[in-house]
Amino acid sequence: MKTVNVRGVELGAGVPKTIVPIVAKTREAIIEKAKEITTLPADLVEWRADFYDDLFDTPKLLETLKELRRTLGNIPVLFTIRTKPEGGEVAPSFEDYANANIAVAKSGDADLADVEMFWGNTDWNGKVSEVSAKLTGKIHSAGCLVVGSRHNFSATPAKSEIIATLRKQQDAGADLPKIAVMPKSKGDVMMLLSASYEFASQYSDRPFLTISMGPKGMVTRVACELSGSCMTFGAAGQASAPGQIQVGDLKGMLELVHRSSQE
């Protein structure tokens, strides 16, 4: 499997990487949180821009991103607009969603952009949306990597459907396929881990992320090295998704699992 190198952070090799989200509403609060994160063991930062008050004011968006980049130095930045259908804060038109992502990609101040790969498609057995695939190509053309994502906040699909979703994202050009699902039982958590391992061992040619959310799925945020997931989300105060662990605790757990797996 090939790895992905982002500002010297190699995804898909060694200890899975920690990524910390920023979910603040104002520029001042975003930068204050970024300053805090620079003191924590975060390998990457996700800017959850769907929380940002001026998300669709492009000049303000890019000014805030530039200041965020200056504050974080060489820490890689993932830009994410999470929409309401996938658990986010906004419900934009696809045109507004795409324009914001393309502007950010062209700015050079974000290293990765999250693309919801099944835009408008609620059928878990459906295809990657054509508009999502085209947006992925445009973001690549601007020199930015793509995290292709899909979320299910109500259930955990069947193992075959989880694997199929990851394969579709990979085939559509996502540099890092991602899936996050909600477990209703311990069996759902084990199914996500099993699907992740099977995808890693049989189908994946690149790093990817899989998450079982909520308290039941918390173990998947720690056991990701065993299942094949290349990085995991940790919190710095306010979490952006259910089940996130504070990043300092998470880093220690990941390193412990890594050391144990080498013995």
C-alpha positions, 0 to 999 in steps of 0.5 A: 500500500502506498502512503501519503505524505503531507508536510512531512507527516506520513499517513499509512505508516507507523503509529496512526496519526491524530487529527484534532478538529476546530469547531469554533464560530468566529475567526478569533475563536478559531485562531485561539483554538489553533494556538492551543492545538500547537501545544498538544500532540496533534499530527493534523488539524481539521477545520470544521468550517461548517461551524464558521459564521462566514463560511460562504463569504469567500474573502473572509473564509480565505483570510481566516484560513491564511491566518490559521495556516500562519498560526499552525505553522507546518501542521497539515490542515484538513478543510471540511464542510460537513453538511446536515445530511452527514451530521454537520451544521449547514445545508448549502447548495452543491454550487456553494459547497463546491465553490468554497472547497475549490477556493480553499484548494486553490489558496494553497493554505489547506493540504486536504479537503473533505468531499462528501462522495455520495452527495444527495444519494442516501442509498448505501448501495448506490454510486459515487455522485457524479458531482462529487467525482468532478469536484474531487478532480477539480480539487486535485487540479488545484494541488490539494488532496481529497478525503472522500467521506461518508457518514451514517449517524443512524446505523452500521451498514452490512460489512459488504456495504462498508467495504463496497463504499470504501472501494467506490471512494477509492475508485473515484479518486479519493486520496484517503477514503473515510467512513464513519458509522453509528453502532447499535451493538458490540457486534456492529463495532466488531463488524466495522473493525472486520470490514476495515481489516478486510479492506486493508488486506484485500482491496486498499492501495492507499491510506484510509479512515474508518470510525465506529462512533459514540461510546460503543465505538470508542475502541475503534479510535484506539485500535485503528492500527490493527484494523488498518485505519491510518489516523483517528480524530481526537478532541481538544476540549469540544468534540466534533463527533460522538465518542472522540477521546481527548488527544493527549490520552488518545496519543498515548493509547495509540503509541501503546498499541503500536509498541505492543504490535511490534513485539 
